[in-house]
Amino acid sequence: MPSFWMQAHFENIQRISETITLPHAMHSLSSRISEELDLSQLLEKLIQGKGQPNTLTRSEKLVLWDRLKILSFTRMVLSLWATTMLSLYIKVQVNILGRHLYIDTARSLGSYNSMESGDVIDREDQQKFLGSVDFLSQCGMATLISDMETATKEVLQGKQLRSVFNSTTLQETIMQILDTFISMGSTYSWVKYLMPEDVKAHSKTSLGDDRVPADVTLFDQLMVEARAVLSSAEFGSIVDISLKAVVDTVVEHMEAKLRGGNVTLGLPLAKVLPQVAQMRPLLLEEPSKNHFIQVIKNIPEVEPFFTLLYANTPTALTND
């Protein structure tokens, strides 16, 4: 069996995902978040009100500042969550494809011509599967924004612009928003933002059944496997670890930026908000330059999880 071919094809899938799929998905995500959570009009009104005192009443200013507070945190935490989930989801895809490649190669019994032709994994299904990460920006975004904003409002409702924020307060606030957001839905409810519910194979076949109906494509099977992984307790643990690592990194970055303002001792929330608002482009930066995606890659628990995923079916993974 020409294992070198299998390894080369798997590396090609990984290269495509890292250089094409993830950058494209991050760009689409960044564009949608910029459009849907635009702060420019709020900032413009506040600036105008500051320059011309008679244009806004005190009550109107407070309403605008409160809205800016909610949207700034919503945008930052949503960007943090989405970057983490997209990078993990694409790694799930790559390892599922890699395992299918290995199995199909083994079944080919060393037929070099068959493998060289590239028919081991249908290219159209492969590209469609990798392209499914766009579901978040194209279909899941409206619900995600609504749910994240609801969670943010609940956590920030008692925090005033004069409330003192230090590094600990900031970290706790971000984690509270994430915890509230996650607890709002059912277990592993994040799946609904990342992939469609109505995958044909989801209702027609199970991962442990080899008798796949004729009208179920490889893409359908791949999507079912991906859903099984994303719905597993093991993946949930990786999500928790990754989100905490990214939150820590975000707080460290903001602390460095605010050091002149002594964020260690504490600053009024009004002075912290500009840095909160500026985190979106950094969190959604192009993957090769994205420090937060690199942080996720370097988490010790992440690589063993995906190694296990590559070596086992999702059913075996979740039953271990």
Backbone torsions as a table, in degrees:
resi	resn	phi	psi	omega
1	MET	NA	125.3	-178.2
2	PRO	-75.9	80.2	-175.9
3	SER	-62.8	-25.3	179.1
4	PHE	-61.8	-34.3	179.5
5	TRP	-68.0	-43.9	179.9
6	MET	-61.1	-45.0	179.7
7	GLN	-63.4	-40.6	180.0
8	ALA	-64.9	-39.3	-179.5
9	HIS	-69.3	-41.0	178.1
10	PHE	-62.4	-43.3	178.3
11	GLU	-63.8	-32.6	177.7
12	ASN	-67.9	-41.4	176.0
13	ILE	-59.7	-44.7	-179.2
14	GLN	-64.7	-40.4	179.1
15	ARG	-63.9	-43.3	178.9
16	ILE	-60.7	-43.8	-177.7
17	SER	-65.5	-38.1	-175.8
18	GLU	-81.5	-31.8	-174.6
19	THR	-101.1	-18.8	-177.9
20	ILE	-122.4	-58.0	-173.2
21	THR	-62.5	-55.3	-177.7
22	LEU	-65.4	-45.7	176.8
23	PRO	-58.3	-42.1	178.5
24	HIS	-63.0	-45.1	-179.0
25	ALA	-63.7	-40.4	179.5
26	MET	-67.1	-38.4	178.3
27	HIS	-64.3	-45.5	178.7
28	SER	-62.0	-41.8	180.0
29	LEU	-63.0	-46.2	-179.3
30	SER	-61.0	-42.4	-179.6
31	SER	-63.1	-44.4	-179.1
32	ARG	-65.2	-42.5	-179.2
33	ILE	-66.3	-39.4	177.7
34	SER	-62.2	-40.3	-179.2
35	GLU	-70.8	-45.9	-172.2
36	GLU	-81.7	-26.2	-178.2
37	LEU	-123.1	57.9	-177.9
38	ASP	-82.6	126.1	-178.8
39	LEU	-97.8	-6.5	-169.6
40	SER	-61.9	-40.0	-178.3
41	GLN	-67.6	-40.1	177.3
42	LEU	-61.9	-46.4	-179.4
43	LEU	-63.2	-39.8	-179.8
44	GLU	-63.0	-42.9	179.3
45	LYS	-64.7	-40.3	179.8
46	LEU	-67.5	-39.5	178.4
47	ILE	-65.2	-42.7	177.7
48	GLN	-63.0	-40.9	179.6
49	GLY	-65.8	-31.5	178.6
50	LYS	-73.3	-37.9	-179.4
51	GLY	-76.5	-29.0	-179.7
52	GLN	-126.8	87.8	-172.6
53	PRO	-51.8	-29.4	-175.1
54	ASN	-82.4	-7.0	-175.6
55	THR	-79.6	-24.2	-179.6
56	LEU	-130.0	134.7	173.4
57	THR	-76.8	165.1	178.8
58	ARG	-60.4	-39.7	179.7
59	SER	-63.4	-41.1	179.6
60	GLU	-66.2	-39.2	177.9
61	LYS	-62.6	-42.9	-179.8
62	LEU	-63.2	-39.0	177.9
63	VAL	-63.2	-44.7	-179.9
64	LEU	-64.9	-42.8	179.2
65	TRP	-65.1	-39.1	178.9
66	ASP	-65.1	-39.9	178.2
67	ARG	-65.8	-40.0	177.8
68	LEU	-63.1	-40.3	178.1
69	LYS	-60.5	-49.0	-178.1
70	ILE	-64.1	-47.8	-176.5
71	LEU	-68.0	-36.1	-179.7
72	SER	-63.5	-46.5	179.3
73	PHE	-71.2	-38.4	177.9
74	THR	-58.9	-46.7	-177.6
75	ARG	-65.3	-42.4	-179.0
76	MET	-67.0	-48.9	-176.1
77	VAL	-69.2	-36.8	176.6
78	LEU	-63.2	-43.1	178.5
79	SER	-63.2	-40.6	178.2
80	LEU	-62.2	-48.3	-179.0
81	TRP	-63.6	-47.2	-175.3
82	ALA	-65.9	-40.9	177.9
83	THR	-61.3	-44.8	179.5
84	THR	-62.6	-47.6	-175.9
85	MET	-68.6	-39.5	179.7
86	LEU	-64.5	-44.5	-178.5
87	SER	-64.9	-37.2	177.8
88	LEU	-72.1	-40.8	-178.9
89	TYR	-62.0	-42.8	-179.8
90	ILE	-66.4	-33.5	175.0
91	LYS	-67.4	-34.6	174.4
92	VAL	-61.3	-46.9	-179.8
93	GLN	-58.9	-47.8	-177.4
94	VAL	-60.1	-42.8	-177.4
95	ASN	-74.6	-31.7	173.7
96	ILE	-65.3	-45.9	177.7
97	LEU	-62.3	-40.8	179.6
98	GLY	-62.4	-40.3	179.2
99	ARG	-68.4	-40.1	176.2
100	HIS	-61.1	-39.3	178.7
101	LEU	-62.0	-44.0	-179.8
102	TYR	-62.6	-46.6	-178.7
103	ILE	-63.7	-46.1	-178.8
104	ASP	-65.9	-35.3	177.3
105	THR	-65.1	-42.6	178.9
106	ALA	-63.4	-39.0	-179.5
107	ARG	-69.4	-23.7	-179.0
108	SER	-71.9	-8.5	177.3
109	LEU	54.1	39.2	173.2
110	GLY	77.0	21.2	178.2
111	SER	-76.8	96.1	-173.5
112	TYR	-60.7	-41.9	-177.6
113	ASN	-61.6	-40.2	-179.0
114	SER	-63.0	-43.8	-177.1
115	MET	-74.2	-36.4	-178.4
116	GLU	-64.1	-28.6	-178.9
117	SER	-70.8	-13.7	177.4
118	GLY	82.8	18.1	-176.3
119	ASP	-93.2	2.1	-178.1
120	VAL	-60.4	-47.1	172.2
121	ILE	-120.6	123.3	-178.6
122	ASP	-58.2	124.9	-174.2
123	ARG	-62.7	-37.1	-178.8
124	GLU	-65.5	-44.8	178.4
125	ASP	-64.9	-39.6	179.8
126	GLN	-61.6	-48.2	-179.4
127	GLN	-67.0	-37.5	178.5
128	LYS	-65.1	-39.3	179.3
129	PHE	-65.2	-49.7	178.6
130	LEU	-62.4	-36.3	-179.7
131	GLY	-71.6	-12.4	-178.1
132	SER	-67.8	-11.3	177.5
133	VAL	-64.7	-17.8	179.0
134	ASP	-71.2	-9.7	179.4
135	PHE	-56.2	-38.1	-178.4
136	LEU	-59.7	-50.8	-177.5
137	SER	-75.7	-30.3	-175.3
138	GLN	-88.2	-35.1	-172.6
139	CYS	-125.1	-33.2	-174.3
140	GLY	-89.4	-10.4	-170.0
141	MET	-66.4	-43.2	-176.8
142	ALA	-59.2	-46.6	179.2
143	THR	-67.7	-39.7	179.6
144	LEU	-61.0	-46.0	180.0
145	ILE	-62.6	-45.4	-179.3
146	SER	-60.7	-46.4	-179.0
147	ASP	-67.3	-40.9	-179.4
148	MET	-68.2	-36.9	178.4
149	GLU	-67.5	-37.9	176.7
150	THR	-61.0	-45.2	178.8
151	ALA	-63.8	-40.9	-179.2
152	THR	-64.8	-42.9	178.7
153	LYS	-60.5	-41.6	-178.7
154	GLU	-63.3	-41.0	-176.9
155	VAL	-76.2	-37.1	-173.5
156	LEU	-92.4	-0.6	-172.7
157	GLN	-60.7	-28.4	-179.6
158	GLY	-98.0	4.4	-175.7
159	LYS	-102.4	117.7	-179.4
160	GLN	-92.0	165.7	179.9
161	LEU	-63.0	-25.5	179.1
162	ARG	-89.3	-4.9	178.6
163	SER	-60.1	136.9	-177.0
164	VAL	-80.8	127.8	177.9
165	PHE	-117.2	126.7	168.7
166	ASN	-118.8	-171.9	-176.3
167	SER	-60.3	-42.1	-179.4
168	THR	-65.1	-45.1	179.3
169	THR	-60.7	-42.6	-179.2
170	LEU	-63.7	-45.6	179.4
171	GLN	-63.1	-44.6	179.8
172	GLU	-63.4	-38.9	-179.2
173	THR	-64.8	-45.8	179.2
174	ILE	-61.8	-45.0	-179.6
175	MET	-65.9	-36.4	178.1
176	GLN	-64.8	-39.6	177.9
177	ILE	-63.9	-45.7	179.1
178	LEU	-62.1	-45.7	-179.3
179	ASP	-63.1	-41.7	179.1
180	THR	-65.1	-44.1	178.9
181	PHE	-59.9	-47.5	-177.7
182	ILE	-67.3	-37.3	-176.8
183	SER	-76.2	-12.6	-178.7
184	MET	-67.4	-31.0	-177.1
185	GLY	-103.2	-172.3	175.9
186	SER	-76.1	174.6	179.5
187	THR	-57.2	133.5	-179.5
188	TYR	57.3	35.9	-178.0
189	SER	-67.6	-9.7	179.1
190	TRP	-62.6	-21.0	-178.0
191	VAL	-58.5	-35.8	-175.5
192	LYS	-64.6	-25.0	178.4
193	TYR	-82.5	-23.2	-171.2
194	LEU	-98.3	-26.2	-176.8
195	MET	-153.2	154.3	-177.9
196	PRO	-69.5	152.5	178.3
197	GLU	-79.6	-33.0	-169.4
198	ASP	-89.7	47.1	172.8
199	VAL	-72.8	127.1	-173.1
200	LYS	-53.1	-46.2	-175.5
201	ALA	-69.8	-19.2	-177.9
202	HIS	-60.9	-32.4	-178.8
203	SER	-104.0	-10.4	-174.2
204	LYS	-102.7	-23.9	-175.4
205	THR	-148.3	163.2	177.1
206	SER	-114.4	161.1	-177.1
207	LEU	-64.6	-24.4	-178.3
208	GLY	-95.0	7.7	-176.4
209	ASP	-106.9	119.8	179.8
210	ASP	-80.5	-12.4	-177.7
211	ARG	-87.0	75.3	-177.0
212	VAL	-81.7	127.4	178.6
213	PRO	-54.9	150.2	-174.6
214	ALA	-62.6	-29.6	-176.7
215	ASP	-89.3	5.6	176.6
216	VAL	-93.4	118.9	-176.5
217	THR	-84.7	170.2	174.9
218	LEU	-62.0	-36.1	177.6
219	PHE	-58.6	-43.7	177.9
220	ASP	-59.0	-45.3	-179.5
221	GLN	-63.0	-42.3	179.7
222	LEU	-62.2	-41.0	-179.9
223	MET	-66.7	-37.1	177.2
224	VAL	-64.5	-43.1	178.9
225	GLU	-63.0	-42.3	179.1
226	ALA	-62.5	-42.5	177.9
227	ARG	-61.4	-40.3	179.8
228	ALA	-62.6	-40.2	178.8
229	VAL	-67.5	-47.7	-178.5
230	LEU	-64.7	-21.3	-179.7
231	SER	-96.5	8.8	-176.4
232	SER	-91.7	152.4	177.0
233	ALA	-63.8	-33.9	-179.5
234	GLU	-63.6	-44.5	178.1
235	PHE	-66.4	-37.6	177.2
236	GLY	-58.0	-38.6	177.9
237	SER	-65.5	-40.9	178.2
238	ILE	-64.6	-38.8	177.4
239	VAL	-61.0	-47.3	-179.2
240	ASP	-59.3	-47.8	-179.2
241	ILE	-62.5	-43.3	-177.3
242	SER	-67.2	-44.5	-179.9
243	LEU	-61.7	-41.9	179.9
244	LYS	-64.3	-39.2	178.9
245	ALA	-65.2	-40.9	179.8
246	VAL	-69.6	-39.6	177.1
247	VAL	-59.8	-46.1	178.8
248	ASP	-57.9	-41.7	-179.1
249	THR	-67.8	-40.1	177.2
250	VAL	-61.2	-45.7	-179.0
251	VAL	-64.3	-41.1	177.9
252	GLU	-61.2	-41.8	179.6
253	HIS	-63.9	-46.2	-178.3
254	MET	-67.8	-35.5	178.2
255	GLU	-62.8	-40.7	178.2
256	ALA	-63.9	-40.6	-179.1
257	LYS	-69.3	-31.4	-175.5
258	LEU	-99.5	7.4	-174.9
259	ARG	-56.2	-35.3	178.6
260	GLY	-63.4	-24.4	178.8
261	GLY	-95.2	6.1	176.1
262	ASN	60.3	55.7	-179.8
263	VAL	-66.2	-19.9	178.0
264	THR	-62.2	-40.9	177.8
265	LEU	-80.6	-31.6	178.2
266	GLY	126.4	143.7	177.4
267	LEU	-132.5	153.8	173.8
268	PRO	-60.2	143.9	-179.5
269	LEU	-54.2	-35.4	-179.4
270	ALA	-58.4	-31.7	179.9
271	LYS	-85.4	-18.3	178.6
272	VAL	-84.9	-28.8	-175.1
273	LEU	-54.0	-41.2	179.4
274	PRO	-57.8	-39.2	177.7
275	GLN	-69.9	-35.6	175.6
276	VAL	-60.5	-45.4	-178.5
277	ALA	-64.9	-30.0	-176.3
278	GLN	-84.7	-1.5	-178.1
279	MET	-77.5	-24.9	-176.0
280	ARG	-54.9	-53.0	-178.6
281	PRO	-63.0	-30.1	178.6
282	LEU	-72.1	-41.2	179.8
283	LEU	-67.7	-29.9	-176.8
284	LEU	-106.2	20.8	-179.7
285	GLU	-65.3	157.5	178.9
286	GLU	-51.5	132.5	-169.9
287	PRO	-50.7	-39.2	-177.5
288	SER	-66.4	-18.5	178.8
289	LYS	-111.1	-1.1	-171.7
290	ASN	-82.5	109.1	-177.5
291	HIS	-65.0	-32.0	-175.5
292	PHE	-73.0	-37.0	175.2
293	ILE	-65.3	-36.7	177.7
294	GLN	-66.0	-37.3	177.2
295	VAL	-59.1	-43.5	179.5
296	ILE	-62.6	-43.9	179.8
297	LYS	-59.6	-33.2	-174.6
298	ASN	-88.6	-0.3	177.9
299	ILE	-68.5	125.3	-174.6
300	PRO	-55.3	-35.3	-175.7
301	GLU	-77.9	-16.5	-172.5
302	VAL	-72.1	-50.2	-174.9
303	GLU	-62.7	-43.8	177.1
304	PRO	-59.4	-35.5	178.2
305	PHE	-60.9	-46.9	-177.6
306	PHE	-74.2	-27.9	172.9
307	THR	-64.1	-41.8	177.8
308	LEU	-66.5	-38.3	178.0
309	LEU	-63.4	-40.9	179.9
310	TYR	-64.5	-33.6	-174.7
311	ALA	-88.0	-12.5	-174.8
312	ASN	-135.3	156.3	170.7
313	THR	-69.8	156.7	176.6
314	PRO	-55.3	-34.5	178.1
315	THR	-61.7	-46.2	179.3
316	ALA	-64.6	-37.6	-178.6
317	LEU	-63.1	-45.1	-175.6
318	THR	-79.0	-16.7	-179.8
319	ASN	-94.8	-6.9	-179.2
320	ASP	-68.6	NA	NA
